[in-house]
Amino acid sequence: MTGWPVDGGVVDPFVVLKAHAELADVPIPQRALRDPESLRVWPSTDLAGYLFRKDADREAREATAHDLAAWLANLERWQVVQAQVPIPATAPDEVFDRLAEHGDRVFLAVRLDPHDGMAGVRRLRWLAERYPGIRSVSLSPHMTYPLIAPDSREYYPIYAACVELELAVFINVGFPAPRVPAAAQDPIHLDEVCWFFPELTVVMRHGGEPWVDTCVKMLLRWPNLYYATTAFAPRYYPQPIIDLLNTRGRDRVIWAGYWPMLSYERLSAELAALPVKAEAWPAFLRDNARQAFRLPAPGHAP
């Protein structure tokens, strides 16, 4: 087993769990898809299969993702001291109850659809008040239908609720893997959001390509904005992000995996090979995530 390039374990803000039926599929509306290949595989995660080569151990990891006990044991094995799981707001309360039993290690990102309007906001408020392990709202503009960018009016009630509930917004930027239009995920749409909501913590995820330079410029502008490395193997991290991590943006770049699509064996090995300054590792692998998602100390349930 390859170790992480930092002692004391890591925080992973994006770990997929499929132990309940409500967690297993990609929540993208079928009517948003047009091409035959996407329609054939919907709603499977194989919508993004053309981007992720399936290594020999992928099936074993998928099996682990369907077993909560095995999934927790895998976190322990890899010294992932805190892990965030995306979970639909529409999941039954018993799913939230089950994960709340592991609040010392598991925190939650609630997936919302801005088209749900105030019904979605009310559900978020109810969940956040009952489950303190909820630390963010997960938004995927490419999964909305009709497609709307994150500076659209439909998102603003969600942002206001997140400010009041002290939740981060965890949002996709960059070309999406599913074959839908990409323009809604241009990170420039978050520029006005960060301006209008200076108290709102926004964490960009999934790379931002081909608009990485825009991400960097915005990270230097807005103190409430972060960048997470989800869905990218470390060898493919954009160079401007590594440069930012090593310089002025040490407190803004958050490591995140994409397990089980990417293995911890690969992630840890490739991380160790990155040209990251020694003093930047603790912030990158732990501290920035704890700051952005307002996490309690490890071993203490929120």
Buried (B, 14 or more C-beta within 10 A) or exposed (E): EBEBBBEEBBBBBBBBBBBBEBBBBBBBBEEBBEEEEBEEBBBEBBBBBEEBEEBEEBEEBBEBBBBBEEBBEBBEEBBBBBBBBBBBBBBEEEBBEBBBEBBBBBBBBBBBBBEBEEEBBEBBBEBBEEBBBBBBBBBBBBBBBEBBBBBBEBBBBBBBBBBEBEBBBBBBBBBBBBBBEBEBBBBBBBBEBBEEBEEBBBBBBBBBBEBBEBBBBBBEEBEBBBBBBBBBBBEEBBEBBBEBBBEEBBBBBBBBBBBBBBBBBBBBBBBBEBEBEEEBBBBBBBBBBBBBBBBBEBEEBB
